[in-house]
Amino acid sequence: MHELGIADAILDAVRAEAAKRPGARVAKVCVRVGELSGVVPDALSFGFECLVQGTDLEPLALVIENVPRRQRCPHCDFTFEVRSGKAEVADGANTSLPNGDFDFGPRTPDFGLDLSCPRCGSTDTQLAGGDQLELAYLEVEGGDE
């Protein structure tokens, strides 16, 4: 569970910022977690809560902003979010499961995601986001301004 190490690094950053603001208390920290980052948000939240419990940082709150995968089309310069969707089936049709997901058939290397540009239809798109893991903001209360 590498999320525990990530949670610990977040707390190091919170402590460093709190040290710059005597008398202040960090109430909230927000991180942006890209869907391709390999980080499981629930595991990060759990690890964070475990590390904060019983410390001087309690009741520090963690806010996680999930960032979807984004692709950019170099042909028409359009950036778009990728949503789960098409998977190729042997006969070329898309088969929908009752929950709306697609299945049954050979998948593309991107697990059946349709990475083609919704504007021009080009399949030559490039990753433009969704792989990040970054500290977005800290909410600080009190202290010397």
KELUM-334882 format. One line per field, with one value per residue: chain; residue in one letter; residue number from 0; x, y, z of N, C-alpha, C, CB in turn. Coordinates in pm, whole numbers, padded with zeros to 5 digits. Glycine has a CB too. Layout:
residues N
unit: [A;...]
code: [A;...]
pos: [NUM;...]
n_X: [X;...]
n_Y: [Y;...]
n_Z: [Z;...]
ca_X: [X;...]
ca_Y: [Y;...]
ca_Z: [Z;...]
c_X: [X;...]
c_Y: [Y;...]
c_Z: [Z;...]
cb_X: [X;...]
cb_Y: [Y;...]
cb_Z: [Z;...]
//
This chain:
residues 145
unit: [A;A;A;A;A;A;A;A;A;A;A;A;A;A;A;A;A;A;A;A;A;A;A;A;A;A;A;A;A;A;A;A;A;A;A;A;A;A;A;A;A;A;A;A;A;A;A;A;A;A;A;A;A;A;A;A;A;A;A;A;A;A;A;A;A;A;A;A;A;A;A;A;A;A;A;A;A;A;A;A;A;A;A;A;A;A;A;A;A;A;A;A;A;A;A;A;A;A;A;A;A;A;A;A;A;A;A;A;A;A;A;A;A;A;A;A;A;A;A;A;A;A;A;A;A;A;A;A;A;A;A;A;A;A;A;A;A;A;A;A;A;A;A;A;A]
code: [M;H;E;L;G;I;A;D;A;I;L;D;A;V;R;A;E;A;A;K;R;P;G;A;R;V;A;K;V;C;V;R;V;G;E;L;S;G;V;V;P;D;A;L;S;F;G;F;E;C;L;V;Q;G;T;D;L;E;P;L;A;L;V;I;E;N;V;P;R;R;Q;R;C;P;H;C;D;F;T;F;E;V;R;S;G;K;A;E;V;A;D;G;A;N;T;S;L;P;N;G;D;F;D;F;G;P;R;T;P;D;F;G;L;D;L;S;C;P;R;C;G;S;T;D;T;Q;L;A;G;G;D;Q;L;E;L;A;Y;L;E;V;E;G;G;D;E]
pos: [0;1;2;3;4;5;6;7;8;9;10;11;12;13;14;15;16;17;18;19;20;21;22;23;24;25;26;27;28;29;30;31;32;33;34;35;36;37;38;39;40;41;42;43;44;45;46;47;48;49;50;51;52;53;54;55;56;57;58;59;60;61;62;63;64;65;66;67;68;69;70;71;72;73;74;75;76;77;78;79;80;81;82;83;84;85;86;87;88;89;90;91;92;93;94;95;96;97;98;99;100;101;102;103;104;105;106;107;108;109;110;111;112;113;114;115;116;117;118;119;120;121;122;123;124;125;126;127;128;129;130;131;132;133;134;135;136;137;138;139;140;141;142;143;144]
n_X: [00086;00127;00006;00008;00267;00251;00055;00198;00399;00239;00160;00409;00451;00240;00315;00555;00459;00294;00486;00592;00407;00355;00151;-00066;-00312;-00342;-00625;-00735;-00637;-00585;-00561;-00490;-00575;-00496;-00668;-00504;-00285;-00224;-00286;-00498;-00778;-00946;-00778;-00569;-00701;-00773;-00518;-00417;-00595;-00529;-00263;-00291;-00452;-00457;-00246;-00083;-00190;-00450;-00780;-00721;-00836;-00868;-00905;-00990;-00947;-01061;-00914;-00996;-00893;-00741;-00724;-00545;-00597;-00382;-00443;-00675;-00645;-00791;-00889;-00998;-01204;-01165;-01383;-01504;-01588;-01615;-01538;-01375;-01541;-01531;-01687;-01693;-01891;-02022;-02072;-02297;-02310;-02548;-02500;-02409;-02144;-01895;-01811;-01684;-01485;-01188;-00963;-00841;-00503;-00547;-00742;-00997;-01089;-01221;-01023;-01035;-01070;-01343;-01421;-01297;-01258;-01011;-00780;-00535;-00443;-00309;-00190;-00303;-00352;-00446;-00276;-00159;-00045;-00087;-00037;-00297;-00413;-00389;-00580;-00566;-00596;-00610;-00318;-00023;-00063]
n_Y: [-00118;00169;00406;00483;00580;00798;00948;01008;01172;01386;01482;01563;01784;01945;01991;02133;02365;02462;02522;02755;02939;03063;02977;02914;02685;02409;02327;02187;01987;01953;01724;01649;01375;01188;00969;00788;00774;00566;00564;00473;00630;00580;00420;00599;00796;00644;00570;00824;00916;00733;00806;01067;01051;01099;01278;01604;01724;01645;01764;01735;01759;01568;01635;01495;01544;01399;01338;01312;01106;01270;01343;01469;01591;01611;01680;01842;02002;01963;01905;01651;01470;01132;00872;00566;00314;00208;-00120;-00338;-00592;-00927;-00944;-00682;-00522;-00332;-00451;-00413;-00426;-00493;-00291;-00083;-00082;-00197;-00509;-00840;-00940;-00879;-00647;-00310;-00183;00003;-00093;-00109;00150;00426;00617;00793;01107;01307;01521;01529;01264;01138;00882;00916;01028;01200;01156;01390;01451;01345;01177;01284;01357;01566;01832;02038;02252;02415;02471;02714;02815;03089;03219;03425;03683]
n_Z: [00000;-00119;-00081;00185;00225;00054;00184;00415;00307;00226;00474;00570;00404;00491;00757;00713;00591;00796;00986;00886;00953;01235;01511;01354;01228;01025;00861;00651;00376;00032;-00231;-00571;-00757;-01022;-01245;-01368;-01208;-01042;-00781;-00519;-00423;-00190;-00032;00010;00159;00386;00487;00541;00742;00944;00999;01091;01315;01661;01665;01669;01449;01417;01399;01110;00781;00483;00145;-00156;-00491;-00769;-01080;-01410;-01693;-01966;-02310;-02593;-02914;-03176;-03433;-03458;-03242;-03004;-02671;-02458;-02220;-02127;-02115;-01971;-02201;-02519;-02624;-02838;-03013;-03135;-03372;-03441;-03336;-03060;-02735;-02486;-02134;-01865;-01671;-01818;-01891;-02126;-02276;-02348;-02568;-02769;-02630;-02657;-02610;-02412;-02244;-02365;-02383;-02558;-02733;-02936;-03106;-03023;-03175;-03438;-03498;-03519;-03439;-03342;-03079;-02788;-02453;-02218;-01957;-01623;-01503;-01286;-00949;-00707;-00471;-00404;-00250;00073;00361;00590;00927;01150;01326;01263;01037]
ca_X: [00000;00212;-00073;00050;00385;00204;-00012;00305;00460;00143;00169;00536;00429;00152;00398;00648;00384;00250;00604;00612;00298;00342;00017;-00170;-00348;-00390;-00753;-00772;-00540;-00648;-00472;-00550;-00532;-00534;-00715;-00393;-00171;-00197;-00322;-00637;-00821;-00994;-00662;-00499;-00781;-00760;-00382;-00407;-00666;-00450;-00145;-00330;-00518;-00378;-00133;-00114;-00259;-00591;-00864;-00689;-00921;-00812;-00999;-00930;-01011;-01031;-00889;-01015;-00797;-00768;-00645;-00539;-00587;-00291;-00497;-00768;-00609;-00903;-00859;-01124;-01200;-01190;-01476;-01507;-01683;-01610;-01443;-01400;-01587;-01481;-01761;-01684;-01998;-02002;-02168;-02318;-02356;-02661;-02460;-02366;-02007;-01881;-01727;-01690;-01409;-01051;-00956;-00726;-00406;-00601;-00852;-01124;-01130;-01224;-00932;-01046;-01115;-01486;-01445;-01261;-01255;-00876;-00741;-00397;-00449;-00200;-00226;-00292;-00378;-00507;-00169;-00097;-00068;-00032;-00097;-00375;-00420;-00401;-00667;-00499;-00676;-00539;-00176;00017;-00085]
ca_Y: [00000;00288;00523;00524;00663;00923;01021;01058;01285;01498;01535;01635;01914;02021;02035;02235;02490;02508;02578;02889;03024;03041;02991;02873;02544;02366;02260;02103;01974;01895;01668;01606;01240;01148;00831;00706;00790;00442;00584;00439;00736;00529;00375;00720;00856;00559;00586;00961;00919;00657;00882;01191;01019;01108;01369;01747;01767;01608;01694;01772;01692;01546;01643;01436;01579;01299;01400;01212;01101;01363;01322;01584;01555;01704;01716;01955;02072;01952;01826;01594;01369;00996;00800;00424;00299;00106;-00230;-00404;-00729;-01000;-00911;-00538;-00450;-00307;-00524;-00342;-00502;-00425;-00172;00020;-00107;-00280;-00623;-00949;-00926;-00832;-00508;-00233;-00175;00092;-00162;-00085;00290;00490;00732;00874;01245;01322;01631;01496;01119;01084;00790;00953;01127;01192;01179;01531;01469;01234;01098;01364;01346;01695;01906;02146;02367;02397;02570;02746;02899;03158;03247;03561;03709]
ca_Z: [00000;-00129;-00042;00319;00203;-00006;00292;00501;00235;00234;00610;00577;00340;00579;00871;00664;00571;00928;01053;00831;01001;01381;01569;01259;01223;00893;00881;00538;00268;-00086;-00332;-00697;-00789;-01157;-01252;-01416;-01116;-00970;-00640;-00487;-00332;-00061;00044;00051;00266;00504;00539;00593;00870;01042;01035;01159;01441;01782;01651;01680;01327;01424;01302;00973;00682;00349;00034;-00275;-00617;-00871;-01209;-01515;-01803;-02075;-02430;-02682;-03055;-03244;-03565;-03449;-03119;-02911;-02552;-02412;-02116;-02173;-02027;-02007;-02308;-02622;-02636;-02964;-03007;-03251;-03493;-03464;-03267;-02917;-02655;-02361;-02019;-01801;-01596;-01911;-01933;-02245;-02250;-02446;-02690;-02754;-02588;-02702;-02500;-02309;-02180;-02428;-02384;-02688;-02724;-03057;-03086;-03048;-03269;-03577;-03515;-03528;-03332;-03307;-02971;-02691;-02314;-02180;-01814;-01552;-01443;-01181;-00806;-00666;-00363;-00466;-00159;00217;00424;00716;01016;01257;01308;01227;00894]
c_X: [00089;00137;-00036;00173;00348;00137;00092;00375;00369;00153;00301;00521;00341;00232;00495;00578;00338;00366;00633;00511;00275;00200;-00096;-00194;-00398;-00514;-00785;-00657;-00610;-00541;-00553;-00489;-00586;-00572;-00607;-00272;-00133;-00230;-00470;-00686;-00869;-00878;-00581;-00570;-00767;-00622;-00362;-00473;-00589;-00330;-00176;-00385;-00420;-00257;-00179;-00188;-00408;-00673;-00841;-00772;-00848;-00925;-00926;-01013;-00967;-01020;-00903;-00902;-00840;-00673;-00648;-00521;-00494;-00344;-00589;-00748;-00723;-00861;-00992;-01100;-01232;-01279;-01475;-01614;-01654;-01502;-01476;-01440;-01546;-01555;-01763;-01792;-01959;-02110;-02179;-02368;-02471;-02622;-02407;-02222;-02007;-01786;-01736;-01611;-01270;-01051;-00833;-00626;-00454;-00730;-00988;-01172;-01126;-01142;-00940;-01107;-01265;-01518;-01417;-01253;-01117;-00847;-00599;-00399;-00339;-00251;-00203;-00320;-00444;-00403;-00104;-00134;-00004;-00109;-00167;-00380;-00421;-00494;-00612;-00586;-00586;-00395;-00151;00003;00023]
c_Y: [00123;00416;00573;00614;00798;01009;01082;01178;01407;01563;01608;01775;02003;02076;02146;02369;02547;02573;02721;02989;02998;03067;02948;02723;02513;02281;02159;02101;01903;01844;01632;01472;01203;01001;00736;00710;00661;00451;00552;00542;00688;00484;00495;00786;00776;00575;00721;00970;00846;00736;01009;01164;01023;01199;01513;01800;01734;01731;01739;01689;01680;01552;01587;01477;01475;01368;01293;01214;01198;01330;01450;01533;01656;01751;01837;02036;02077;01862;01780;01492;01233;00929;00654;00405;00182;00001;-00302;-00549;-00796;-00963;-00760;-00457;-00426;-00379;-00455;-00437;-00427;-00297;-00061;00004;-00193;-00394;-00720;-00918;-00877;-00683;-00440;-00229;-00083;00037;-00124;00058;00343;00618;00820;01010;01255;01434;01587;01347;01057;00991;00817;01063;01100;01221;01326;01553;01346;01143;01170;01321;01470;01755;02027;02270;02321;02505;02591;02842;02961;03186;03391;03578;03795]
c_Z: [00000;-00092;00097;00310;00144;00100;00385;00436;00237;00371;00632;00517;00426;00698;00830;00646;00704;01003;01006;00886;01150;01431;01478;01270;01083;00917;00772;00437;00152;-00181;-00456;-00735;-00927;-01161;-01302;-01323;-01045;-00822;-00622;-00384;-00195;00028;00094;00168;00396;00568;00603;00730;00979;01090;01115;01299;01558;01773;01669;01556;01328;01462;01158;00875;00548;00248;-00088;-00396;-00720;-01007;-01317;-01619;-01910;-02189;-02512;-02825;-03123;-03380;-03559;-03320;-03018;-02794;-02494;-02302;-02177;-02070;-02068;-02113;-02397;-02598;-02764;-02941;-03137;-03380;-03522;-03396;-03122;-02840;-02520;-02253;-01953;-01725;-01687;-01957;-02058;-02213;-02367;-02573;-02665;-02720;-02647;-02587;-02387;-02252;-02236;-02427;-02527;-02677;-02847;-03026;-03117;-03149;-03414;-03604;-03524;-03410;-03284;-03201;-02869;-02551;-02279;-02032;-01755;-01488;-01325;-01040;-00750;-00550;-00424;-00377;-00014;00268;00564;00796;01121;01222;01272;01077;00838]
cb_X: [-00097;00269;-00220;00080;00484;00106;-00107;00407;00492;-00002;00155;00647;00364;00034;00476;00712;00263;00192;00726;00602;00167;00441;-00004;-00130;-00456;-00279;-00863;-00903;-00412;-00740;-00397;-00527;-00580;-00422;-00838;-00352;-00203;-00055;-00290;-00649;-00930;-01092;-00573;-00487;-00928;-00784;-00281;-00473;-00805;-00404;-00068;-00434;-00584;-00335;-00066;00014;-00195;-00613;-01009;-00537;-01055;-00737;-01050;-00921;-00973;-01139;-00748;-01150;-00785;-00752;-00698;-00424;-00728;-00156;-00571;-00913;-00564;-01031;-00776;-01200;-01300;-01057;-01621;-01535;-01689;-01589;-01448;-01276;-01742;-01494;-01904;-01689;-02132;-02002;-02127;-02418;-02241;-02729;-02354;-02383;-01925;-01832;-01767;-01834;-01479;-00970;-00954;-00767;-00273;-00624;-00850;-01224;-01038;-01371;-00790;-01131;-01035;-01559;-01358;-01130;-01331;-00772;-00753;-00319;-00589;-00087;-00145;-00387;-00465;-00593;-00064;-00134;-00008;-00031;00009;-00517;-00543;-00261;-00819;-00359;-00789;-00545;-00118;00162;-00219]
cb_Y: [00000;00300;00490;00401;00592;00895;00927;00946;01245;01449;01423;01558;01895;01933;01916;02191;02466;02391;02489;02886;02997;03131;03132;02911;02509;02285;02362;02153;01895;01998;01544;01713;01139;01176;00821;00752;00896;00403;00730;00290;00813;00414;00282;00819;00864;00411;00566;01061;00857;00524;00919;01267;00880;00974;01352;01827;01702;01494;01714;01754;01769;01409;01792;01281;01725;01187;01468;01235;00957;01511;01200;01681;01551;01639;01598;01904;02214;01896;01908;01530;01403;00917;00859;00334;00420;00169;-00326;-00396;-00737;-01149;-00963;-00512;-00528;-00155;-00673;-00226;-00528;-00520;-00208;00154;-00174;-00197;-00691;-00979;-00834;-00858;-00498;-00088;-00125;00233;-00135;-00168;00375;00520;00685;00800;01343;01349;01752;01560;01084;01198;00644;01000;01124;01290;01087;01614;01591;01154;01064;01507;01211;01791;01949;02098;02452;02404;02522;02809;02817;03078;03158;03591;03774]
cb_Z: [00123;-00270;-00047;00407;00113;-00123;00371;00531;00089;00206;00713;00504;00202;00629;00930;00531;00480;01010;01029;00679;00920;01457;01608;01115;01331;00814;00889;00471;00314;-00158;-00277;-00811;-00681;-01255;-01342;-01554;-01013;-00986;-00594;-00431;-00396;-00082;-00041;-00067;00224;00467;00429;00496;00855;00981;00911;01076;01433;01821;01513;01701;01206;01527;01337;00944;00663;00341;00010;-00263;-00663;-00874;-01214;-01585;-01860;-02029;-02512;-02642;-03123;-03261;-03625;-03455;-03152;-02982;-02447;-02528;-02001;-02194;-02035;-01882;-02389;-02755;-02512;-03054;-02984;-03226;-03482;-03609;-03275;-02885;-02639;-02381;-01919;-01705;-01494;-01849;-01820;-02366;-02118;-02481;-02784;-02883;-02435;-02746;-02553;-02366;-02034;-02365;-02292;-02736;-02704;-03163;-03175;-02918;-03233;-03611;-03635;-03532;-03380;-03433;-02902;-02728;-02220;-02263;-01789;-01645;-01547;-01200;-00743;-00783;-00255;-00496;-00188;00289;00426;00689;01084;01382;01202;01272;00870]
//
